[in-house]
Amino acid sequence: MAKRFSEKVKTKCLLWSNRHCCICDKECGLDIEVAHIDPKGGEVFENAIPVCYTHHAQIGRYITEHPKGNKYRIIELTKRREQIYEKYTRHLVPPLLFYIVPRMSDPRPFAYELPRVGFVIENHGVNLRIRLKVRIRAFLGGKEINIQTDPRKQYYTEGITWNLNAGHNFFGNFSIDKKCVESKEDLILEVRVTAIDTYDRPHDLLPTCYTYVPKKKCWYTEPTSFEELSKFMYPKTK
């Protein structure tokens, strides 16, 4: 007899999918099942997928010895599931704005001077509160350097979950390694924010970077991740 998922796992699946099949997007109501993506993957949430009766049967119906058509593979099922989960939970995430404030010359009172950096995040939603995980990494000359945070307050290393009510803003700050003050190398800060909705689903916002160029004594916003940026700024030499 096939093992079943726990009520906790099934409840999360049904909330995130709004009881829609993750293959055909059919609204199923009571006629929905939580199937295994991988028959050998166990009864964990990551291996569960809500589907209608028809597609539950099709997921497991494929004769490898006499293939005809294309079976539903694990990677496809996983991606289809995430598409449905995103479709029915993205309305739970309010408009968010986040940025760093790195210079004392900035007229705002919460701007700081290196090695201290200001950070702002704003919830522009009317009635949606949100929880957040924030991760900030610093790179000097392409090499990662330490972000000095109080071990009791890991706000910028995803150690602590932020609470941001509707219409509220937060102004914080953190320190990075002091070597960035005297260095002639470019300093890059990468900011990643994950929003966690009321159904506990995480939504990864796209990362952005901020580059400080000592020669020009100015900052630039980089609309990409450090991984992508480093391909051009710090190409590997053979």
C-alpha positions in Angstrom: 0.0 0.0 0.0 1.3 3.4 -1.0 2.3 5.7 1.8 0.4 8.9 2.3 1.5 12.4 3.0 0.8 14.0 6.4 -2.1 16.3 6.9 0.4 19.2 7.4 2.0 18.5 4.0 -1.3 18.1 2.3 -2.7 21.3 3.8 0.2 23.4 2.6 0.0 21.9 -0.9 -3.7 22.6 -1.1 -3.3 26.2 0.2 -0.4 27.0 -2.2 -2.2 25.6 -5.2 -5.7 26.9 -4.2 -6.9 23.3 -5.0 -5.8 23.5 -8.7 -4.2 20.7 -10.5 -0.5 21.5 -11.1 -0.6 19.9 -14.6 -3.7 21.3 -16.2 -4.6 24.1 -13.8 -8.1 22.7 -13.3 -10.0 23.8 -10.2 -10.7 20.5 -8.5 -12.5 21.3 -5.3 -12.8 18.1 -3.4 -11.6 16.1 -6.4 -7.9 16.7 -5.9 -5.1 14.4 -4.8 -1.6 14.9 -3.5 0.7 12.7 -5.5 4.3 11.8 -5.3 6.6 13.5 -7.8 9.2 10.8 -7.4 7.8 7.4 -6.2 11.0 6.9 -4.2 11.2 10.4 -2.9 9.4 9.9 0.4 6.5 11.7 2.0 8.2 15.1 2.3 6.7 18.4 1.1 9.2 18.8 -1.7 8.0 15.5 -3.2 4.3 16.3 -3.2 2.2 17.7 -6.1 -1.5 18.4 -6.1 -3.2 16.9 -9.2 -6.6 16.0 -10.6 -7.6 12.3 -10.9 -6.7 12.2 -14.6 -3.2 13.5 -14.2 -2.5 11.5 -11.1 -3.1 8.4 -13.2 -0.9 9.8 -16.0 2.0 10.6 -13.8 2.5 6.9 -13.0 1.4 5.5 -16.3 4.4 5.0 -18.6 6.0 1.8 -20.0 9.7 2.4 -20.3 10.2 -0.8 -22.3 7.8 0.3 -25.0 7.8 4.1 -24.9 5.2 6.2 -26.7 4.9 9.9 -26.2 6.8 11.7 -23.4 6.3 10.9 -19.8 6.1 13.4 -17.0 9.6 13.7 -15.7 10.5 14.8 -12.2 12.1 18.1 -13.3 9.0 19.0 -15.4 6.6 18.1 -12.6 8.6 20.2 -10.1 8.6 23.3 -12.4 4.9 22.9 -13.3 4.1 22.8 -9.6 6.1 25.9 -8.8 4.2 27.7 -11.6 0.9 26.9 -10.1 2.0 27.7 -6.6 3.3 31.1 -7.8 0.1 31.8 -9.7 -2.1 31.3 -6.6 0.1 32.9 -4.0 1.8 35.9 -5.6 -1.2 38.2 -4.7 -0.2 37.6 -1.1 3.1 39.6 -1.5 2.8 43.4 -1.4 4.9 45.7 -3.5 8.3 45.9 -1.8 11.1 48.4 -2.2 14.6 47.8 -0.8 17.9 49.6 -1.2 21.1 50.5 0.6 22.1 54.1 1.6 25.9 54.0 1.6 27.1 57.6 1.8 27.2 60.3 4.4 26.7 62.8 1.6 23.2 61.5 1.2 20.9 64.1 2.7 18.8 61.6 4.5 19.6 61.3 8.3 19.9 57.5 8.1 22.8 57.5 5.7 26.2 56.1 7.0 29.8 56.3 6.1 31.9 53.2 5.2 32.5 50.7 6.7 28.9 51.2 8.0 26.1 51.0 5.4 22.4 51.9 5.7 19.6 49.6 4.5 16.0 50.5 3.8 13.1 48.2 3.0 9.5 49.5 2.4 6.1 47.7 2.4 3.9 49.6 -0.1 1.0 47.3 0.4 -2.4 48.6 1.6 -3.3 45.7 3.9 -0.7 43.0 3.4 1.8 42.3 6.1 4.8 40.3 5.1 7.8 38.4 6.7 11.2 38.7 5.2 14.6 37.1 5.1 17.5 39.4 4.1 20.9 38.4 2.9 23.7 40.9 2.1 27.1 39.8 0.9 30.1 42.1 0.4 32.9 41.6 -2.2 36.1 43.6 -2.4 38.1 43.2 -5.7 35.9 40.2 -6.5 36.6 38.4 -3.2 34.0 38.0 -0.5 34.7 39.9 2.8 33.1 39.7 6.1 29.8 41.5 7.1 30.2 42.2 10.8 26.9 41.5 12.5 26.0 41.1 16.1 25.8 37.3 16.7 22.6 37.9 18.6 21.0 39.9 15.7 21.6 38.1 12.4 19.2 40.4 10.4 21.4 40.5 7.3 22.5 36.8 7.1 18.9 35.3 7.0 19.3 34.3 10.6 16.3 36.4 11.8 13.0 36.7 10.1 11.8 40.3 9.7 8.2 41.5 10.3 6.9 44.3 8.1 3.4 45.5 8.5 1.4 47.1 5.7 2.6 50.6 4.9 5.6 50.3 7.2 9.2 51.1 6.4 12.4 49.9 8.1 15.7 51.8 8.3 18.6 49.7 9.5 22.4 49.5 9.1 25.2 47.0 9.1 29.1 47.1 9.1 31.5 45.4 6.7 35.2 44.7 7.0 37.2 47.9 7.6 39.6 47.0 4.8 37.1 48.4 2.3 37.7 52.0 3.6 41.3 52.2 2.4 41.2 49.8 -0.5 41.6 50.9 -4.1 39.5 47.9 -5.2 35.8 48.1 -6.2 33.4 47.2 -3.4 30.2 45.4 -4.4 27.3 44.7 -2.1 24.7 42.1 -3.2 21.3 42.3 -1.6 18.9 39.3 -1.7 15.4 39.5 -0.1 12.9 36.6 0.3 9.3 37.5 1.1 7.3 34.9 3.1 3.6 35.2 2.6 0.7 34.4 5.0 0.7 30.8 3.8 4.4 30.4 4.6 5.4 30.3 1.0 8.8 32.0 0.2 9.1 34.3 -2.8 12.7 35.1 -3.8 12.9 38.6 -5.1 15.5 39.2 -7.8 18.9 40.3 -6.4 20.5 43.6 -7.0 24.1 44.9 -6.4 25.6 48.2 -5.4 29.2 49.0 -6.6 31.5 51.6 -5.0 34.3 52.7 -7.2 37.1 54.4 -5.1 38.7 56.2 -8.0 35.5 58.0 -8.8 34.2 58.1 -5.2 30.7 57.2 -6.3 28.2 54.3 -6.1 26.4 52.6 -9.0 23.3 50.4 -8.9 23.7 47.1 -10.6 20.4 45.4 -11.6 21.8 41.9 -11.4 23.4 39.4 -9.1 27.1 39.3 -8.2 27.5 35.9 -9.9 26.3 37.5 -13.2 28.2 40.7 -12.7 31.5 38.9 -11.9 31.5 37.2 -15.3 32.4 40.6 -16.8 34.1 42.4 -14.0 36.3 39.5 -12.8 36.6 36.9 -15.6 38.6 33.9 -14.7 42.0 33.8 -16.3 43.2 30.5 -17.8 
